[in-house]
Amino acid sequence: MNILVFDIETVPDIESGKKLYNLDGLEAEDAAELMFSHRRQETDGNSEFLRLHLHQIVAISVVLKTNDTLKVWSLGDVDADEKEIIHRFFEGIERYTPTIVSWNGSGFDLPVLHYRSLLHGVVAQRYWENGDDDQSFKWNNYLSRFHSRHTDLMDVLSGYMPTAKAPLDQIATILGFPGKMGMSGDKVWDCFVAGEIEAIRNYCETDVLNTYLVYLRYELIRGRLTENAYQDANDQVRDMLKSENKPHLKEFLDAWQG
């Protein structure tokens, strides 16, 4: 079975914000602040987190596990535009038909991907399959919240109860994994403005590694992995991190072993 664990990072979609709120002529930072302000007004000051259709994807990181491969990377190169990044994500689903794994993918990552695919016209036939052309997708597809082709760990572990949901960082830390390591989602916009795309991609990769490690523990508790197989899978991750020889992955490995 192929496993594709994924995570996205986003910033305000300035172009859409300008269209919706008549912000033409403003610099990106000023337009973003007005978008945040509008959202605070909508939520009576409780949140400035933008509605999902106003997010622009700047990074998608994945862990791919096949029979003979384990790899972590960010899709596209540093200069890739949003359409290319999204295309590469759905191209991977088309190629491998994997089980896709996320943390809050149902509530955030996938809806954002839907809206951005709609905007860019990215075709993803395999992803949108619901059994009309492939009967095996009728009762297990990527779109149903309760099907396992997309396993949203936050949903599953909380029993689909909103009051029981937990942050990935805290669950990873409790389990002995590195967690955020100084970076968080609320810093992504500042990094983007500063042109630090590589830092965003590196952070996204560590998030997706945390998700994969939690997924392995989930596979253990539901009997899909034996204790020995679970330890072997963790060792495979360690070996992969060592072989990549990248500073942020070495930092992740050191934090995990510490």
HELIX and SHEET records of a PDB file:
HELIX    1   1 ILE A   14  TYR A   21  1                                   8    
HELIX    2   2 ALA A   28  GLU A   42  1                                  15    
HELIX    3   3 LEU A   52  LEU A   54  5                                   3    
HELIX    4   4 GLU A   82  TYR A   96  1                                  15    
HELIX    5   5 GLY A  105  ASP A  109  3                                   5    
HELIX    6   6 LEU A  110  HIS A  120  1                                  11    
HELIX    7   7 GLN A  125  TRP A  128  1                                   4    
HELIX    8   8 GLN A  135  PHE A  137  5                                   3    
HELIX    9   9 LEU A  153  LEU A  157  1                                   5    
HELIX   10  10 PRO A  162  ALA A  164  5                                   3    
HELIX   11  11 LEU A  168  ILE A  174  1                                   7    
HELIX   12  12 GLY A  185  LYS A  187  5                                   3    
HELIX   13  13 VAL A  188  VAL A  193  1                                   6    
HELIX   14  14 ILE A  197  ILE A  221  1                                  25    
HELIX   15  15 GLU A  227  GLU A  244  1                                  18    
HELIX   16  16 PRO A  247  GLN A  257  1                                  11    
SHEET    1   A 5 LEU A  70  SER A  74  0                                        
SHEET    2   A 5 HIS A  55  LYS A  65 -1                                        
SHEET    3   A 5 ILE A   3  PRO A  12 -1                                        
SHEET    4   A 5 THR A  99  SER A 102  1                                        
SHEET    5   A 5 HIS A 150  ASP A 152  1                                        
END                                                                             
